[in-house]
Structure formats: C-alpha cells, structure tokens
Amino acid sequence: MNELRLTDTNAADDSAGSVWGLDGNLFMPVVASAALSIGVILILFSCLHVVWWLSFPIGAVPFTLTLAYVLLFKQGKPPGYDRDLFELWIVGRGFSFNPHKQAPFRQPR
C-alpha cells in the first residue's frame, strides 16, 4: 500500500488580529488619545472651571484627530501608505518620464 506523505504548507492565516474593528495594534493610539482627552476634559472642567459644554469639544480634539488619522491613513491600507502619501504631498512626484527633456532619438551608426 502507498504511504501518504505529509507536507507542511503553512496555509494558516497570518492575521495580526483586530480589536474594535481596527487591524493589528491600531487601537493603541486610539486608547491613548481617549485617555488624554478624558484628562484634558477633567482638567478643564474641574481645575480651570471651564463650562462643561466648552470642555467636552476641546477635550475631544486629540481623540477625534487620532481616530480620523487611523481610519483614513492606516486602517485597511498597506504598510507605509501614510508616509508615502505625506511624502507625495510634500515633495511631489519623484521620478517621472518627461519626453520634452529627452535627447532626440538618433539611429546608431
């Protein structure tokens, strides 16, 4: 009888997991900014006696900006997407073919 040969195919899913719908460790900056926002709200409301309807929008700024950054530039994007996009916005396009700056074509002799 023929023996079956087992071969390791490494067909497992190599996912980094997700927490709260965010891939990998993207929840860490969101949690940190939420803690910072709560701290800012508490300082404004308790220590500086700023009215509550003004403390909450000011305190929500770090959380809102961090969540927007994660969702727009990190979630579901390839690694380095945000850095490449910012570099494109700052520097512009890198190498590009410009036919007007090329030497005219000559037949080899």
N, C-alpha and C positions, 0 to 999 in steps of 0.2 A: 504494500500500500504506500502511496505517496505521502510524505510528511508535509504538513503545512509550514510554510516559512513566514515568520512574523517580522515585519519591518516597521520601525518607528518612523512615522510620517510627520510628527509634530503638527498635527492638524488642529491643535487646541486654539481657542480664541485668545489672542494676546491683548485683550482689552485692559485699559487702566482702570476700568470701573467708572461709576458715576455716583454722585451724591447730589440730591435735589435737582436732578436733571442736568447737572454740569459735569462734563467729562473730566476724568482724572482728578487732579488736585486743584481745579479751578474754583472750588468752593472755599479754599483757604483765604484768598484775598477778600472774598465777599464777606466771610465771617469776621475777619479782622476789621474791615471797614464798617460793618454793622456795630461792632464793639466801640469803635472810635466815634461813630455817630451817636450812640447812646451816651457816651462820655461827654461829648460836646453838648448834647441836649441837657444833660444833668447839670453841667457847669453853667450853662446859660440860664437855665430856669432857676436853679437853687442858689448858686453863688452870686451870680450877677443880676438876679431878679428881672430877667427879661421876660416879657409876657409869653405865655405858652404858645400862642398862635404864631409868634415870630421865632421862638426857639426851635420848634419842630422843622420848619423848612430849612433853617440854617444848618441844623444838625444833620439833616438828611442828605446834604450835599456830598459828603465823602462816600456814603453808601450808594447813592444814585450814580455818581461818576464811575465808581469801581464796577458796579453791576453793568452799566452801559458798556464800559471797556471790555469786560469779559464776554458779554453777549455779542458785541459787534465784531471784535477782533480776535477772539480766542476760541469760542465755542464752535465746534464743528469745522474749524479751519486747520490747514496743515501747520506743522511746527514752523515758526519763524515768519508766519504770514504778517503779523502785526509789524515786526521790524522791517520787513521788505516793503510793506505799504507805506510806512512812515519815511523810509529812505527814498521811495519813489516820489512822495510828496515834497520832500525837502530838496533832493538833488536833481530830480527829474530822471528821464530815461538815461540808461547807461549807454552801452554800445548800440549803435543803430547804423544801418546801411543808408548812406546818403548818396544817391547816384550822381548828384551835381558836383560833388567834391572828388569824384573818382577820376583817375587819369584816363584819357581817351584810349580806347582799345586799338592795339596795333597787331597786325599779323606778324608772327615770328618769322625770322629770315632763315 
